[in-house]
Amino acid sequence: MFRRAAASTFFRHALSTSPYSSAAAAASSSAVNSIILRSLKEHFLEVSKMTPPPKISPPKPYTIVKGALDQASGPVLRRGYGDAGEEISISVARLANIMPPGADYDSDDDDGGGGGVSESISQLFLHVDISRPGSSKSLQFLCGLYPDAVGIHSVCLRPKTAESGTAGLAGKGGDGYQGRIFQELDENVRDAFHHYIEARGINEKLFPFLQAWLYVKDHRNLIRWFKSVGTLISEPKSE
């Protein structure tokens, strides 16, 4: 019994270390890599041919934050407002990327099989930061933006150093008391906040630009991802 077990162990070890076994494993790995690279190339070419949306400028006086397309998160638009020198910055994300899995929300995830702006970018979340010179805190709104409306989900006061971008969109960061749930506020107070952001140009007019901007960003990230994965797989492995 011991001799048979020892022989079996030796036989398996010999197979695993034999040149034939190593060559077969290498050939199998190479074949898999070829399949992946071919698929990546096909999808890369398909995505490259997609028609981008028409170039759209943001509503004045908002301006695009330089380098925003190449950043993982952070402000997309910025403007000044009023005699007090308010600075307003807006970050954006898809609703689907913010809501937790299984959340109940309306979604139009049909690509339609064509180019142009994806129909799934039809519900956006905005993180709006409004600050004044000399103040250590800023007023921050989390809003839902749609083609024909904008709604406030929450409002809070946070330190200016609090992380914004997608972290702010997800409701993370900040400290201390964040105020009541927006829908629990008195209706007159809610209306006043809606008028407050409307006066600062935070309305449905932002939607066409931000929808197109997100499409371009998604397209650019996907192209970059295909290239990076393809390069990693095709690079020769060091022994």
N, C-alpha and C positions, 0 to 999 in steps of 0.2 A: 504494500500500500504506500509506504513512504517513498519507495523507488519510483512508482508510477507518478506520484504527486510532484516529486522533484524533477522528473523527466518532463512533465507537462509544463511546469514553471519555466524550465530551461528552454523548451520549445517556443513558448510564447515570447520570452525575452529575445530569443534569436530572431524571431519574425519581426519584432518591433524595432530591432536595431539593424536588420539586414538592409543592404543597399536597395533591394527590390521594394521593400516596404516604404522606405524613404522616398524613392522615386515615384511610387504610386500615390503617396500622400501629396507630394509636390505637384504631380500632374492633376490630381483632383482639385487641389487648391487653385491652380492656374486656370482650370476650366471654370470654376465658380467665379473667379475674378473676372474672366472674360465675359461671362454672362451678365454680371453686375455692371461692368463698364459699358457693354453694349446697350443695356437698358438705360443707364444713366445718360448716354449719348443721345438716344432716341428721345428721351423726355427733355433733355437740354435743348435739342433742336426744336421740339414742339413748343416749349415755353418761349424760346427766342423768337418764334414767328408770331407770337400773340400780339395783337394790335394794342398799343398803349392808349390810354384815354387822351382826349384833347388837352393841351396845356391850359390850365386854369389858374388864374391869379387869385389870391385871397382877397376878401373884401377889405377895402381901405378903411382905416389906416393900418391894418394888420400887416406885418411883414414876416417873411419866412426866416426862422432861425438858421443861421449858416451852419451847415454840416449836420442838420437834423436827420437827413435821410440815412446817414452812415452811423448814427447812434442807436444803441439798443433801446433806449428810452430817453425821455426828456422832452422839453418844450418843442413844439413845432411852429407856433405862431407867437408873436409878441407885439405889443403896442403900448404907448403911453396914453394917459387919460386925465383930463381935468387940470385945473390950476394947482392942485395939490401934488401933481407929479406922480400919480399912480402908475405903477408898472404892472401890466397884465400879461401873463403867459398862459398858453394853452397846450396841453399834451393830449394825445388822442390814442385810442385803441379800439379794437373791435369789441362789441358787447360779448361775443362768444368767447373771447380770450380772457375776459374778466369774470364772468359769471361762473360759479362753481359747477362741476359736473352734475347733471341731473336737474339743474335749475330750470324753472319754467319760464321760458321767454319765447316770443315769436321769432321765427328764423326763416329766412329765404335762402337756404343753402344750395340752391340749384344753380350750377355754373352756366347752364344753357348751352354748354359745349362750344362756345365761341370766345372771341377775344373781347377786349374792352374791359370796362370795370366789372368786376365780379358782383353778381347779384347778392352774394352773401355779405358784402360790405354795405349793408343797408341800415344797420343800427350801430351807432358809435357811442363810446363813452368818452367824456371829456373831463380832464382834471384842470380846473381853472385856478390860477394863483393870482391874487390881487394884493399888492403891497404898496406901502408908501415910504418915501425916504425918511430915515431916522427911526422907523418902527422896527422892533425886534420880531414882530409876528406878521403873518399874512393871512388874509381871509381866503379860504380854499373851498371850492365847490366841486362836487362830483355830479356831473350832468349826463343825461341821455340825450343824444342828438339824432334826429330823424330828418328825412327830407322836408317835412312840413311843420316840425315842432322841435322844441327843446324843453326838457324837464329836469328839475333839480332832484337829485336823490339824497344828497346830504350837504351840509355846510358846517365848517368848523374853523377855529382859529388855531394856527400852529406856528411854531418858530420858523423863521425864514430858512434856517438850516435844515429843516425837515426834508427828507428825501421826497422828491416828486416823481413825475413820470409814471411808469407802470405800478410802482409801489404805492403812489398816491391813488392811482386808479383802483387798486385792489383794497384800499382802505387801511393800509399798514402805515406804521410810523406815527410821529406825533407823540404828544404826552399830555397828561392832565385830563381835565374834563373836556369832552368833545362836543358837548351840547346835546340837546334832545334829538330823537329821530325826526327827520324833517317833516314827515307826514303827521307827526303828533303835535307840531306847532299850530298855533292859531291860524286860521285861514287868512286873516289880514296880514299876518307876519309872512306867511308863504307868498302871498301876492306881492308884498313889498320886496322880497328877495328876487322874485321873478322880474319885477320892474328894474331892480338894481342891476342885474346882469344884462337885461335887454338894453339899458342905456349905454352899456359898455360894448355893445356890438356882439354879444354872445347870443346868437339866434340861429335859425335855420339857414340863413344865408351863408354860414360857414360850411354847410354840409357838402356842396359840390366839390369845393377845393379839398376838404379833408378826406372825402371818399376817394378822389383821384390820387391824392398824396399817399394814402394807405395802399392803394393798388400798386403804385410805382414802388413803394418800399417793399411790399411783399414780393413783387416780381424781381427786384434787385437782390433780395435776400435769397430767393430760390435759385437764381442763377449762380450766386456766389456759393451756395451750398452744394450744388451739382459739381461745380469746379473743384471745390475743396475735397469732397468725398472721392471724386475720380482721381485726383492727384495722390491722395493717401493710398488708394488701392493699387494704383499703377506704379508707385515708387518702388524701386528694388529694395528688397529686405536685406538688411545687414546680417551677416552670419555671426 
